[in-house]
Amino acid sequence: MKNDIVTLERAVKMLPPRCMMVFKLIREDGLKYEEAAQLLKMSPREVQRQMNIAVKKLAQALRNSWMIENSSL
């Protein structure tokens, strides 16, 4: 579990800048998509698109980490 948190934190830092900003504003700061859109001067649809990219990349990073950890089993 602790490894997953470390992996996730590292993966967030490796996201493209716009994805990282959107992810942090929504998941860490608790903003709504519309609020993040206003703050970042982009459409709510673009915020949603960037969030989808971020979530997919983070999920892949966790899957890759899990596969590496469990490859010796």
QUIDA-V271967 format. One record per residue. N is the residue number from 1. RES is the residue in three letters. SS is DSSP state (~ for helix, > for strand, _ for the rest). D_CENTER is the distance of its C-alpha to the mean C-alpha in Angstrom with 1 decimal. Layout:
BEGIN
N_RES_SS_D_CENTER ; N_RES_SS_D_CENTER
END
This chain:
BEGIN
1_MET___17.6 ; 2_LYS_~_17.5 ; 3_ASN_~_16.5 ; 4_ASP_~_13.5 ; 5_ILE_~_12.4 ; 6_VAL_~_13.3 ; 7_THR_~_11.6 ; 8_LEU_~_8.2 ; 9_GLU_~_9.1 ; 10_ARG_~_10.3 ; 11_ALA_~_7.5 ; 12_VAL_~_5.4 ; 13_LYS_~_8.9 ; 14_MET___9.3 ; 15_LEU___7.0 ; 16_PRO___9.6 ; 17_PRO_~_10.7 ; 18_ARG_~_10.4 ; 19_CYS_~_6.8 ; 20_MET_~_6.2 ; 21_MET_~_9.0 ; 22_VAL_~_8.2 ; 23_PHE_~_5.0 ; 24_LYS_~_7.6 ; 25_LEU_~_10.4 ; 26_ILE_~_9.7 ; 27_ARG_~_8.3 ; 28_GLU_~_10.2 ; 29_ASP___13.0 ; 30_GLY___13.6 ; 31_LEU___14.4 ; 32_LYS___15.2 ; 33_TYR_~_14.2 ; 34_GLU_~_17.7 ; 35_GLU_~_17.5 ; 36_ALA_~_14.5 ; 37_ALA_~_16.3 ; 38_GLN_~_19.4 ; 39_LEU_~_18.1 ; 40_LEU_~_16.5 ; 41_LYS___19.5 ; 42_MET___17.9 ; 43_SER___18.5 ; 44_PRO_~_16.8 ; 45_ARG_~_16.5 ; 46_GLU_~_14.7 ; 47_VAL_~_12.2 ; 48_GLN_~_11.8 ; 49_ARG_~_11.7 ; 50_GLN_~_9.0 ; 51_MET_~_6.8 ; 52_ASN_~_8.3 ; 53_ILE_~_7.6 ; 54_ALA_~_3.9 ; 55_VAL_~_4.7 ; 56_LYS_~_7.6 ; 57_LYS_~_6.8 ; 58_LEU_~_5.3 ; 59_ALA_~_8.3 ; 60_GLN_~_10.4 ; 61_ALA_~_10.0 ; 62_LEU_~_11.1 ; 63_ARG_~_13.8 ; 64_ASN_~_15.0 ; 65_SER_~_15.3 ; 66_TRP_~_17.2 ; 67_MET_~_19.4 ; 68_ILE_~_20.4 ; 69_GLU_~_21.2 ; 70_ASN___23.2 ; 71_SER___24.9 ; 72_SER___27.9 ; 73_LEU___28.6
END
